[in-house]
Amino acid sequence: MRLWILLALCAVACAVAPFIGPGVSADSADFIYWQLRVPRTLMAMLVGGTLSLVGAVYQSLFANPLAAPSTVGTTAGATLGALVAIVLGARLAPGGLPFITAAAFVGALGVSFVVAAIAAGRRVRMNDVVLAGIACSMAAGALATGLQFTADSAELMAATRWSLGHLPQVGYSGVLMLSPFALVTVVGLLALTRALEVFIAGEEHAESQGVPVRRVRTVAIGLGALGVAACVAWCGPIAFVELIVPHVVRRTLGVSRRVLLPGSVVVGAAFLALCDASARLILPGRELPVGVVTAALGTPLLVYLVARGRS
């Protein structure tokens, strides 16, 4: 019963999200609703669902409630790639992609797959993977900071706006570009549900049950990197979605991965759509980056989780 109620609430939230915000005149209503707000809501649903699922998978994989895609350096890599694109000032990459999107995508995947390659080692422990992710994130962050000294004020402003996380969407082209990556990530990770269910009792137990731990670990990190890289490349780093949503679903529906993983997709989609709608209400007439809203909600939760872990 809880599952169906939650699904119904999420469906209603996604349906009404485009219509939340300041009123619009009759002359511009069609354009604002169908070319701005509806595409942004669809983008929020794709990004929120993908990030939340990856967060739930990583928390299961690392057996750590604070695990997140940033653990494998995806966000830091994407930020580095985006800053490189901004400093170079190129507009289009081969294939017609915005250069900042293509560069962020390459940076995110590059850092994440370095960590995924380390995770594929036979005797590697999860703690080693976390440390490798932290090291790669610090290295990418240091390089990104160094690049800022070569940028002018306009480039720094563009980098700052991008790093706050936003859903810049006019029309449906971005939705169509992101959808294949999100679909591959969601379908691939949901296919690992049965194996991840066994991970609850630890890797040794999973191996005793015939689960190919090393293969599952590598595939999960690789698929997570693909989905998060695509989301971050297009929208910038949107913080804490992957941390908040799995905890909400876990407390509402339980710890079973058969419910937690698909539930995280649905709740994550609705959560980010509502956050984007709320951003329109907080500063009417101005665009508040949705990453600011999610960070404002996620920071208290992170503090709470850390404090509870020490008690």
N, C-alpha and C positions, 0 to 999 in steps of 0.2 A: 504493500500500500504506500509506504514512504517513497519508493522509487517512482511510482506513477504520479504521485503528488508533485514530486520534485521535477519530473519531466514536464508536467503540465505548467508549472510555474515558470520554468525556463523557456518553454515555447511562448508563453504570454509575454515574458520579458523581452525576448527577441522581436516579437511582433510589434510591440509598442515603442521600442527604443527609437526608431526613426522619427517618431512624432513627439518625442520629449525635447523640449528646448523652447527658445523664444518664439513667439508667433511670427508668421511671415505674411506678407501681403498676397492678395489673390493673384496678382500678375506674375510673381516669382515663385509661387507655391510649387508648381509642377517641377521646375528645375531644382529647387532646393531639396524637395523630398526625394525625387526619383533619380537625380544626378549627383546629389551630394550625400544626403543622410542615409538613404537605402544602401548605396554602395559601401559607405563607411561602416554601416552595421554588418553587412555581409563580410567585409574585411575583418572587423572585430571578432565575428564569430569564428572565422577561419583561424585567426591568430590565437584567440583565447582558447579555443578547443585544442589546437595543436600544442601550445605551450603547456597547458594544464595536463594533458596526457603525458607529455615527455617528463614533466615534473613528477607525476605519480609513478611512472616507470623507474625513474632514477632513484626515487625514495625507496622503492621496492628493491632495486638492484643493489644499492649501496647500503641498505638497511639503516638509513639515516633520515630522520624526519626533516632535516635541514638541507638535504641534497637538492640540487637544482641544475638546470642546463649550464649555468655559469661554472659549475664544478668541472666541466670538461673544457672550459675556455672558449666556448662558442661566442659569448657576448664580447669578450675582450678581442677576439680575432676579428669579429665583424666591425667593431669600432675602429680597429687599426686599419682595416681595409677601406672603410669609409673615409677616414682622415687622409689616407693616401690619395684617394680619388678627389677629395676636396682641394688638397694642396696642388695636385696636378692640373685641376681645373678642366678636365675632359668632360664632355657632355654625354657622349654615346660610346658604348663598347660594341664590339662585333656582335651582330645579331639584333642591334637596335635597342638593347637594354640601356636604361640610364646607367652611366658609368659608376656612380656611387653605389647603386644596387648590385651591379656585377662585382665590384671590388669588395664590398662588404660580404657578399656571398662567398667569394674565394677565400677571404681572410677567415671567416667563420669555419668553413669546411676544413681549411688547412690546419688550423690549430686543433680542431676537434678530432680529426683523423690521426693526428700525431698521438693524441691521448688514446684513441681507439686502437692504434697499432700497439701501443704499450700494453693495453688491456688484453690483447690477444696472446701475450706471453703465457707460457704454461704454468709458471710458478708465481704469477703476479697476484697479489692480494688487492682487495678493494681499496684499502688504505693507500696502497702504492699508486693506484689510479687517481685517487683524490689529490695526492701530493703532486703527481704529474700535471694534473689539471690546474692546480694552484700555481705551479711554477710557470706553465705556459701562459696563464692569465697575467701573471706579474711581468713576464717578459714582453708580452704584447702591449700591456699598459704602459710600460716604460718607453717602448718605441713610439706609441701614440702620443705620449707626453712630449717626447723629443720633437715630433713632427710639428707640434703646435708653435715651436719657436721659428719655424720657417714659413708660417702662414700669416697673411695680413688680417686686418680686423674683420673684413667681410667674410673671409674664409673661416675665421674662428667663430663668427656668429652662426654661420651655416652648420658648422660642426656641433656647436652647442645645441642648436635647435634639433638636429638629428638625434643627438645622444639622449635627449629627454624622452624619446619615444612618442610617436604620433601616428595618426592614421590619415595621411594625406590622400584623399581619394576624390577624383572627379570622373565620373563614369565607371565603367565596369572592367576596364583593361587590367587593372591591378588584381582584381578578384580572379580573373581568368588566368593570369600568370601565376598566382600563388596557389590556386586550387590543386594542380597536379602534385606539387610538392607536399601540400598538406594531406592530400588523399593517400599518397604513398606512405607517408609517415604514420598516419592514423591506422590504416589497414595493416601495415606491417607490424606495428607495436601491439595492436589488438590480437594479432595472430600469435603473439608470445604470451598471452594471458595465462594459459595452462602452465607453462614453464615457470613464469614469475610467481604463480601461486605457491609453488614448491619452495621458492626462495625465502618464504617467510621464516622457515625453520633454519636457514643458513645454507651456505654453499656446500658444506660437507653432506648435509642431508639431501640436498638436491642431486648431488652426484650419486649418492646411494640409491636414489630413485630413478636413475638412468637419464637424468637431464644433462645434456652437453653444456656444462656451465660456461666454459670458455667461449663457445660459439654463441650462446645466447647473450652473454655479456657484450661481445664484440658487435653483434648485429643490433642489439638494443642501443648501444652508444652511437653506432653509425647512423641508424635511422633517426635517433633523436637529434644528432648533429645536423642531418639533412633538413629536418623540419624547422628546427630553431634557426638555422642559418638563413633559410628562405624568409622566415618571419622577420628576423632582425634586419636582414638586408633591405627589405621593403619598408619596414615601419620603424626601424631603430630599436634599441633595447627597451622593452617594456617590462619593468621590474616587478617581481613578486607575484605575478599571476600564477606561475608554476609552483609557487610555495603556498599561496593562500588556498587555492581551489582544492587540491588533493586533501588537505586537512579538513576542509568543510565537508567534503563528500565522505571522508572516512568517519567523521563524527556523526554524520547523518545516516549513512547507509551501511556502515561496518567496514571491516578490513579486507573482506574477500576481494581478490583482484578481479573476479568475474563481474563484480558490480562497481568496484572502485575505478577501474580504467575507463569503461564506457561512460560512467557517471561523470568522470572528470572532463571528458570531451564536451558533454552537454552543458554542465554547469559552467565550465570555462568559457564556452561560447556566449552564454547569457551574461556572465559576470563582466566580461570585457565590453560587451555591447552596452550594458548599463553604465559602466564607468565612462565610456565615451559620451553617452547621453548626459551623464551628470556633469561632464566637463563643459557642456554647452550652457548649463544652468549656473555654474559657479561664476563664470565671467561672460555674461551675455555680450554679444558683439565682438568678442575676441576668442581666439582659438587657444584654449588651455591644453597642452599636450596630455594625452591620456596616461602617459607614463608617470606624470606627476600625481595623478589621482591614485593609480595602483600603488605607487611608492608610499603615499600617505596612508593607505590602508594596510600595506604589507609591513611597514616598519614596526608598528606596535605589536603585530602578530609575531614577528621575529624576536623581539625583545621578550615577549611572553613565553615563547617556546624555549629560549635560552634560560630564562629565569626558572621555568618549571623543571628543566633538565637538571639544574643545580640543586633543586630542593629535595 
